[in-house]
Amino acid sequence: MHVLFTIATTFCILCFSFVANATAGENDVYKLFKSTHGAVQYSIPTLSGEDSIGGGGAILLNKTKGLWATAYHVIPEMYPALKEDQGYLKVNNLAAKLICASSVFDIAIIETEPVSAESTEAVLAQPEVGSEVFAIMGGSLVNFGSLTHSTAGMNALLTTSDQRFQARIQSVFEARLHNGTLNPEFTGAWFFSLDKAVRTGFSGGGMMSKEGKTLGLATTITGGVSYITSSQNITALLQSKDCAKIH
C-alpha cells in the first residue's frame, strides 16, 4: 500500500500529467476546487539531524474556526518533535495544529487561525458509483536527475501549471478489519475506488463532484487502484468524542 504524500525532494514524474481540453463546466469545478483547497506543509527534525519535509492537500471545513481536513498519513504525528513545537505544521502557510484524527478513516482535523471571509468552505456529499470526480494540484519542480533522457543536459523540468485529475467512481464500500477469523469485522469507515490511479502528491486533497461538492479525500494506492476516504468519514470524525473540543 502506497501513501500519496509528497516528500519535498522526491517528485513523481506522473504527478504532472495535464488533462487537456477541459470543458467550461469542468473549469468551473476546478476553480471552485482551488477556492476550498489547502496545501499542507511540515518540517520535523529527525534523529539523523536532518529535517523530514513533506506535505499534501486539505479541504476547508470552517473558515471562522480555521478547521481543515486532510489525510491522517499526511500529518507526521508520530514524531515527538512536532508535539514539542520543534518543527512546524502549516496549511496555506498558516501555522496549524492537529486537533483530532482517525487512522481507520485516514483523516485528520487540523486548525489554523481563521481564514479570510472570501474563502469557500467545502460542501460534503456522499459518493455514488459511476460519478465523476475531479482534483487539482499546484505546479512545482520535477527533478529528472535520476532518469535517463535522450536530450543531453536535460535534467529538470519546471512547470507552474495546475495539474488536473479526473476519474470515475468504480465502487463504494465499508472497510473491514482482519481480526484473525473468517469474518473480518466492519469498521464503519467508508471508502470508494476510482477507475484510474491518483498521482503522488494529491494525498489529503479533496475529490470533488461535477456539482462542486467534496466526496472524499485522496488516501492510498494499492495495486494501481486509488482508494478515497469518503466524506462520511469526515462527518463521523467531527461528531466523535475525539473532536468534541472543537464544537
N, C-alpha and C positions, 0 to 999 in steps of 0.2 A: 504494500500500500504506500503510495507516494503522497506526501503533503505538498501543497501547492504554493507555499510562501516563497518569496524571492529573497535570496541572500545577496547582499549588495554587490559582491564582487563576482557572482556567478549568474549569468543570464542565459536563458534558453533561446536559441535561435527561433524555435517555433513560437515563442511569445509574440513574435512580430509578423503575424500573418494578417493582412488587412482585408476586410470584407468590402469589396468594391461594389459600385452601383447600388448603394442602398436607396430604398425608396424614400419619398418625402416622409411617409409615416414612420419609417424606421429611424430617420434622422431626428424626428420629434422625440421618439423613445430614448435615443442616445443622449439627446440634450437634457431630458428630464433625469436620466440616469446620472449624468455628471453633476446635477444640482443636488442629488441626495447622497452622493458617494463621497467617502472619505479615504484618505491614504494613511495607513498605519505605519509608523517607523519606530524602531527601537535600537538601542545600543546598550549592551550589557557586558561588563568586564568578566572575563573568564579566568580560570586558574592558570592558563598559559601566559597571561599578561596581555593578551590581545582581546579586543572587543569583539563580541558576536553582534553582527549588524544585519538587520533584515527588516521585513515588514510584509504588508499585504493590504487588503482593502477593508472597507467598513461601510455601513449604511447609517444614516442619521435617523434616530428614533424620536428624539425630543430636543428641539433646538433651545428651549428655555432652560432645561436641566443639563444640556450638553451630553446627552446619552447616545451612545453608538453601539451597534452590534457588529462583531467580527467573528471570524473562526477562532475557536479556542487555541488551536495549534499555532496561530499567528502570534499569540502572546507568550513570550518566554518566561512564564510564571514559575518554572522550575528553578530559575536562577535566584538564589537568595539576594544577590546584589540588587535586583530590581526592587525587592521589598525594602531594601535598605537605602533606596534612593541614590545608589552609586551609579546607576545607569539612567537611561531616560526612555520613556514611552510617550509617543506623540500621535495625534490624529490631526492631519492638515496643519502640522507644525504647532499645534496647541498641546501643552503638557496634559498628559492623561494618566488615569489610574484605573486599575482593574477593580470592578465593583463586585461582580459575581460571574460564575462560569459553570459550564457542564461539559465534561469530557465525552459523555454519551451523546449529547446533542452536537458536540464540537462547536459550541457557541460561547462567546464571552461578551459581557456587557461592560463597556468602559465609559468613563466620564471625563469630560473636559469642562472648561469654563463655558458659559452659554455662547452659542454661535449667533451670527447676525440674523436679524429678523427676516431678511430676504432669503435665507436658506430654506430649502424644501425638505420636509420630513418624508421619509419613506412610508408608503401606504402598503400594508401587508395583505397578501391574498394567498389562497391555497392553490397549489399546483394541480394541473389536470393533464392526464395522458394525452399526448398529441399536440399540446400547446407549444408555441414558440417561446423561447427565452432569449434575452439579449443581455450583453455585458460589455464593459469597456475598461481599458487600462491605459494610463498615460504613457506616452512615448518615452524612451530612455536610450542609453547607450548599450549596444550589443557588442560584445567582445568576440572577435573571430580568431584571436591569437592561437587557440588550441585546435583550430580547424584547418584542413588543407584547402587552399584556394588557388584557382588556376591563374589568377592575376597577381603578378609579383608586387609585393608591398601592400597588398590589400588585406589589412589585418583588423580593421574596425569599421563599423557602420554606425552612423549617428542618425537617429530619427526622432523627431518631436511630434510625430503624428499620433493621434489616439488609436489604439489597437482595439478593434471591434470584434465581438464574438457573437455568433448566432447559432442556435441549435434547437432541437425539438425534444420534448419530454417523452421518454420511452416507457417508464414505469414509475409508480408511486407506491411506496411500501413502508411498513413498520419494521424497524430494525429489531433483530433478535440476538440474544446473547447466549453463546455456547456455555452451558453450565455443567458439562460432563455427562449429560443424559441424552436420550434420544429425542427429547422435546425441549429445544432451546427456549428460554423464556423471552417473552415480549418485553421491550424496554419502554414503550410509549414514545419513542423517538421516531419521527417520520423523515424519510429521505426520498429523493427522486433521482433517476438516472437520465442521462442525455444520450443522444444518438451520435455525439462526437465528443472528443476529449477537450476539456478546458486547458488552455496553455498555462504553463508555470507563471506565477505572478498574479493570478486572479484570486488567490485564496482570501476568504473573508469578504470578498466583494459580492454585491447583490446580483441575483439573476432576476431580470425584470420581464414582465409580460408585455405584449404589444400595447396593452392598455396603460402601461406605465406603473404597474403595481409590482412590488417586490415579492417574489415567490420563494426565495431562499438565498442561502449563502454558499459560495463555492467551497468545497471541503477537500475531497480526496479523488485520486485516480487509481483504479485497480484494474489491471488487465486492459488498459486502454479505454476504460469506461469511466466517465465522470459521475460522481455522486454528490448531490447537493443537499445540504441540511435544510429542511423545509421551514417556511415562515411559521408554521405551527409550533416548532420547537422554540423559536424566539419568544412567542407569546407565552408558552408554558414556562420558560425560564423567568421571564419578567414577573409572572404570577407566583413563582416559587418562594419559599421562605428564605432561600439564599439571597434573593434580590429584594427582600422586604424593606431593606433600609433605604431604597431609592424612591419609595412611594410616599 
